[in-house]
């Protein structure tokens, strides 16, 4: 009975007074078959993590890294003390009717076989697109399979649209060869800080406390380019960066909200289960960001 009061009080507290902790996670892996600069970008991203003494987790999608060079790049994450988890082989969307439950589970297993080539990997699974099933049979079928096969949580609490910022950045660079892409730095940092603040507040509203967060990012150009600045901005805003295993020890990641369609941020899902108002769906999309770029002429 006191939970609504606790949540309301938590929302009134300034962020600086809360113990804000956050882990970085990255999806996909760089694809050397499609991206000639894959090794350089991978090195740049890992250098930023090393220079800032941050440990992270890469959820590798097999189809992007299923080559000797691709697996070498994934292996570099392990060599530098990061974790590698399972993101499925084909990056399937569980909400698509043509993707059957059997096909989806087989795709997870196929990626297991690929990751088994590495000296070690972590049995966490990240749902592609954060889509966890639009029917009860799909949602519960995957959840039961993951539990039976010893998988720990791989959810995110802070979702963002870094993938769309990356699309706009690469399109702009192609149209403006030789010009500095630094014009994207502040809009991108502002976006991530805004999303971190939003989900931190939503977490306090949904749980009545400050949780340990996991931020979803991708292995792409914009993060290789600006991760140093992103980490500095997060720390300046009061976030302490922690290893993913510490964040996933938070009990919030053991939650399995009874919602359909299932997925999005774990915080978003809990808020939806409680019927909290004004939740966007999908929670993060280019439609929320496009007008901002258009207004900036980027």
N, C-alpha and C positions, 0 to 999 in steps of 0.2 A: 504493500500500500504506500510505502514511502518512496518507491522508485521514481514516480513522476516528479516529486519534489526534489529529489537528489539530482535528477537530470536537469531540471530547471536551474538549480543553483550552479551546476557545472557549466552551463552555457553562459552564465553571468560572469564567470571568472575570466580574467585576461589570460591570453595564451601564455604569457611570460611566467605566470604563476603555476602552470601545469608542468608535469614532468613529461615532456614530449620526446618520444623515442621512435626511431624509424629505421627500417632496413630497406636497402635498395635491391630490387630484383629486375632482371632483364629477360625478355622473351626472344626466342627464335634462334639466334646465332647468325653470324655473317656467312653468306653464301658465296664462296669463291667462284662458282661456276657462272654466276650472274653478275657478280660485283668484282671487277678487276682490282679494286682497292680494298678488298675484304681484309687482307692481312694488315694493311696499314691502319684501317679503322679499328680492328680488333686490338692492335697494339696500343693505339691512342686511347681507347676506352680503358684498357687494363692499366695503362700508365697513370691515368687520372685517379683510378681507384687506389693504386699503390702509393702515389704521391700524397694522397689524402688519408692514407691508412684506413681504408674502408674495405670490409669484406662483404661480398654479395653472393647472389645465386643466379646462375643462368639456366633458364628452362629451354632446353634445346629441342627444336623441331627437326626431326630426322631428315626430311626431304631437303632441307636447306644445308645440311652439313654432311650428307652421306657421300663423302669422297675422302681421299687421304688427306688433302689439304684442309677440308672442312673439319674433320675430326682432329687434326693437328691444332686448329684454332680453338676448338672446344677444350682440348687437352691443356692449352695454355692457362685456361681459367683454373683448372685443378692445380696445376703447377704453382700458381701464385696464391693458393690457399682459399680460393672461392669454391662454392658448391655448384654442382650441375644436377638439374632435375629433368623430369620427363614432361615434354610439351606435346606428346603425340608425334607420329611420323609425318602425317600429311596435313596437319593443321586443320582438322575437320571441325565443322560447325555442328554441334549436336542438336541445334534447333532446326536444321534442314531436314525435311521429310525424307529425302533420298538417302540420308545417312542413317542406316539402321543401327540399332544398339550393338549387334554382333560385329558389324563392320567397324564401329567406333572402338570397341574393346580390342579387336584384332589390331587396330592401328596403334593403340597404346603398347600392346605386346611387341609389335614390330619395332617400336622405338626402344623398348627395353633391350631387345637383341642388339641394336646398334650401340646403345650406351654401355653394354656389357664389354665392348672392346676397350673401354677406358679402364685405367687402374682402379678407379672408384667413382661412384656416383651416388646421389642421394635420392631415396625413394619418396620423392614428392612429385605430385602431378599438378600442372597448371592447365586448366581448361582453355583451349584456344577461343579467342574472342570473349572469354569469361562466360561462355554459354554452357550451362550445366543441365540443360534438358527442358523442353517445353511440354513434356508429359510426365506424369508420375512414374510410369514404367521406365522411361529413359533416365530420369533423375536418380531414382532409387537403384536402378540397375547398375549404373556406373559407381555410385557411392558404395554399394555392397561389394562390387568387384575390387575397388581400390582398397577397401578395408580388409578384404580377404587376402589381398596380395601385399599387405604390409606397408601401404603408402601412408605417409604423414600428410598434413595439410600443405597446400600450395596456393592458397587463396591470396587475394590482395585486399587491403583495406582502403588504400588510396588509388583510385583509378584516374587516368588522365588521357589526353589526346596527343601524346608526343608523336604518335605515328602520323597524324595529320599535319602537325607542325613540320615533321620531316618531309612529307610530300611537298608541302608548299616551299620549303627551303630548297629542295633539289630542283623543283621546277624553276624557281627564281634563279638559281645558279646557272641552269642551262640557258636561260634567257639573258643572263648578264655575265657572260664570261669575263674573268679578270677583275670583277668587282668584289669588294669585301662583303661576306655574308654576316658581318657583325650586326647588321641592322635587325637580325632575327634574335639576337642574344637577349635583350630586355623583354620583348614580348614572350619569349619562351619561358624565361625564368619567372616572369609575372604569372604565367599560366600555371606552372607547377606549384608555386607558392599559394596561389588561389585555391587550387584543388586540394592541396595538403591542409590548408586552413578549413576548407569546407568539410572534408571528411573527418577531420579531428573534432569539429563541432558536432557533426552528425553522430559520431561515435559516442560522444558524451551524452547526447540526447537519447540514443538508442540503448546504451548500456549503463549510463549513470556514472561513468568513470573514464579516465584516460587510459586508452589501450596502447599496446606496442603496435606500431603501424608497419605495413609493408607497401611500398610504392611500386606500382607497375610502370616499367620503362621497357624500351626495346633496343636491340642492337641495331642501331641505324646511324646515319650521318650526323644528325643534329646532336645526339648524345655523345658521340665521339668528339665532336667539335666543342661542346659547351659543358661537359660533365664537371670539369673543374669549377666553373662558375656556378653551376647548379648546387654542388656540394657546399661551396662557400655561402651561397645565398640561404640554403636550408639551415646551416649552422648559425648564420647571423640572425635568422628568424626564430632561433631558440630550439631547433631540433638537434638531438643527439643521435648520430648515426651508429647503429648497432648491427652485429652480424645477423643474418637471417634466422639462424637456429635460436637465437635469443628471442626474436620477435615471435616466431612460431610457437614458442613455449607459452604464449599468452592463451588463456582459455577461450578467447573469442574465436580462435581458428578451429576449435573443435565443434563449433556450432554447425548445425545442418538445418537452416531455416526451411520451414514448410511453405515454400512459395512456388508459384508457377506463373510464367516461365522462370526457371531457377537460374541463378548466376548473378553477374555483376560483382561489385565489391561486396565483401562479407558485411561491411557496415551498412551499405545500401540495402542488402537483403534483409538484415535484421530490422532496419527502419521500415521497410515495406511490410514485413510481417506484422509490425506493430501498428500499421496504418498511419504512419507519420505523413503529413501532407507535403505537396510541392516537390515530389521526387521525379526527376526527369527519367524518361525511358526512351531509348537506351540511355543509361546514366551519362555516358560520354560519347560524343559523336561530332563529326565535322560540322554538322548543322549549327552547333553552338559556337563554333569558332570561325566559320567562313567569313562572316560579316566583319570580324575584327581585322582579318588580313586584307579584305577588300578595302576597308577604310584606311588602312596604312599603305595601300598600294603595293602590297607584297604578294 
